[in-house]
């Protein structure tokens, strides 16, 4: 049974665990940096070999792991938001309007990352040319199929066709294989995203093929698949081939008991970080004035 993760860095870790730490992974390039409480791991999937090995599309994946407690402090929050903004800015087109889509179900806390991040986003498209230093940014929380009767990608595609942004940034919840990374890690990628994949409910993909413009994805793991967690625990206690699938349903996921507070904190970080990436002239203090 394979272990479940949406993070490219964890997929690479799993490959190394199975193949050996010294084995070279073909078609993949990775590097890691640590600066002021943020560990950044960049995984570039260069070709078909790398995509097949990690089970992810070709492209660039940047994962930011935050030192525990970093974003609880104002200074640490500012550093983390600025780093997120810089990484996102590197992936964005140099100019042009951007649509930010907050995916997920706002009524289900572990799935509410996307909609809640929009509460802290600086939207400016309605301002026209009043503030030329700010990029035109619009935002939408398209809801989920079960409450709207519409695929999220249908809603966003209609807005893209009407507003014609140069790029779409989608924000969504992910699944990790490690509880320590839940609500403490942010992944950015230029490959788009498949909503619901983190909880085994895959919907239509958000990518350039479906929307007609480049799609950047910003995701935060909020759950761990119970079978993956159980498998790691059993292996750590010397069970080489745990039958975790027979002990635990593959549809069960685990999330921390304080998930409400964690989602609120990380959603605020996403809103501020994405705003800094989109509006390079703004500071954290400026964003606080705009969104409170």
N, C-alpha and C positions, 0 to 999 in steps of 0.2 A: 504493500500500500504506500503510495507516495505522500509525502508531507505537503501540506497546502500553504502557499504564501503568494501574495501579490507583489512582494518586494523583489526587485531584480537582485539586490545585494544578497538577500537570503537565498534566492534560487542559485546564485553562484556559490554560496556557502554549502548548500546541500549537495551541489555537484562535486565540490572539493571533498566533502566528507565521504562521498561514495567512491570517488576516483583516487583520493590521496592528495594531501596538501601540496605536494611538489609537482603534481601532474599539471601540465599546461593545458588550459581550456582553449581549444581552437576557436577562432572567430570572435573572441571576447577580449576587451582590454579594460583594465580596472586600475583605479588609483584612489588613495585615501589621504585626506588632510585633516588636521585637528587645529582649531583656532578658537580660543576664548569660549570654551564650553560647547562648541558645535563640531561634531565629526561629520565630514562630508565624504561620501563614497560615490564615485562616478563609475558607472558600468556602461561601457559602450559595446553594444552587440553589432558587430561589423558585417556579418554575412549569414547565410543560411545555416551554416554549421553551428554558429553561436546561438541562433534563434531556436534551433532544434534542441540544443543541449539545455537551454534554460527555459524553454517553453514560452518565450516572449518574442514579440516582433523586433525586427532590427531597429535600432535607434539608440538614443542616449537616455540614461536613467541616473538621476542625481538624488541620493538619499541623505537627508540631514538628520543625524541623531543628536538629540538635545540632552545635555547633562541634566540629571534629575534635579528638579526644582528651579532650573534656569529661568523659565518664563514666569515664575511666581514673583520675581523681583523686577522692578521697573528697568533697571540697567540691563539685566539679562534678557528681558523681553525685547528691549530695543535692539540689542545685538542680534538676537535670533531673527527678528523681523527683517532687519537690514540684510542679513545673510540670505534669507529666503528671497528677498527682493532682488538682490544681485544675481542669484542663480536663475531666477525667472527671467530677468531682463536679458540675460545672455541667450535665451531661447526665443525670445519674442522678435517679431519683425521690427525694424528700426522705427517705423512710424505707421500711422493708420489706426482706425477705430478697432476696438477689441470688445467682444462679448464674453462675459463671465457667466457660466452656468453652474449653479449650485445643485448638484444631483442628490437624490435621496429623499427619504420620507421624514419630514420635519416632526412627525408625531412619534417616531421611534428613535430614541436617543442615540444608539450606536450608529444609526443611519442618517443622522441629522447634521453631520459635519458640513455638507455642501450648503444647505439653506441657511444655517447659522453663520457661516463665514460671510455671506452676503450682507449681514447686519453690520459688518465692520469694513465694508468695501466703499471706497470713494468712487461714486458713479458721476459721470460728467457729461454724457452725451446730450442731455437736455439743456446744458448751459450754452451750447453753440460756440460762438467765438468770443464769449465774454472773458474766458480765461485761456488764452492761447498757449500758455505754458503747460496746460494739463491735456493729456491725451483723451480723446472721446472714448468713454467707457460706459457700457450698458450692462445690465445684469438681469438674470431670470432664474427663478427656481421652478422648473417645469413640473414638479411633483412626480408621482409614480403611477404606473399603469393601473394599479388597483383602485386608486382614488380619482383618476382623471379619465380613464378609458383610452388614454393616448400614450404611445411610447414616448419617452422623454426626448428621444432623438427626433421624432416627428415635430414636436413643439419647437425645439431649438432650430431645426432645419428651416421651418417656416420663418422664424425671426432672422436667421442668417440671410435668407433670400430677400427679405424686406429691407433689413438695415445694412447689409453688405459690409460686415466687418472684415478686416484683413486676417483675423485670427480669432479662434475661440479658445478660452481657457475653461476647462471643466474641473470642478472640485468634487471629490467623492470620498466615501469611506472605503477602506481596504481591509484585508485580512493579513495578519502576520503569523509566523510560526513561533514567535517569542513574546510572552506576556510583557517583558520589560520594554518592548518597543511600542506597545499599545498607547496611543495618544501621546507619544514621545518621539515620534519619527515622522518626517514628511518626505514623500517621494515626488519628484518632478520628472516628467518625461515628455518627449516630443512625439510619442507614438500614438497618443490618444488613449482611450480607455473603454472597457466593456462594463457598463454599470451592473451592479448586483453580483459580479463575479466573486466578490469577497465572501458572500454568504450563500453561494451556490444557486443564485437566481439570475443567471446571465440574460441580459437584454441586448438590444441592437447596439452595435459599437458606435462610439463617437470617434471618428477619425476623418482624415482628409477625403477618403473615398465617399463617406456617407454625407458629409457636410459641404464638401467642395472648397474648403479653406483649411489651412494648417490648424491642427488641434493640439494644444498642450494640456497635459493632465497634472493636477496637483492632488495627491491623495495622502490620507492619514490612516494607518491601521487602527481600528477600534475593537476588533475581535480576533480571537484565535480559534481555529477549528478544534473542537474538543478532542477528536481522534488524533490530530497532530500533536496537541499538548500532551496527551496520554502516552503517545509513542515516544516522545522525547523523555518524559519522566521515567518510563520503563527502561529505556536504553541507558539512561544515566545510572540506573540501579542494576545494570549488568544483564538485562534481558536483551539478547541480540536480535531476536525476531519476534517482537511482541505482537500478539494478535489483537491489536487495538481496534481494528475494524469490527471484530465480533463483540467487543466489549462496549463500544460506543457508537451511536448513530453518526453517520457522516454528515447529517443535516444539523447537528447540534454545535453551537458556537459558545465560546466563553468570553465574558467581558468583565472588567473590574466592577466592584460594588459601588465605587464612586465615579462611575462613568459620566454622570451628569456634570459634575464639576470639571472633569477632564475634558469633556467635549467643549464646554463653554470656554475654557482657557485656550485650547488648541484652535478652535474656530476663530477666536479673536486674533490669534497669531496669524492664521491664514489670511484673514481679511486685511490686516495691516501689511503683512509681507507682500501679498499680491498687489495692494495699492502702491507700495513703494516700488515694486517692479514696473508697474504701469506708468506711474507718475514720478519720474526720477528727480524732479525738483522739490518734492515734498519730503518732510521729515516725520518721524513718529509723532512729534508734538503737533505738527500740522494736521495729521490724520485724526488725532484726538479731537481737534477743533471741529473737523468736518463730521465725524461720526459719533463723538462722545465717548 
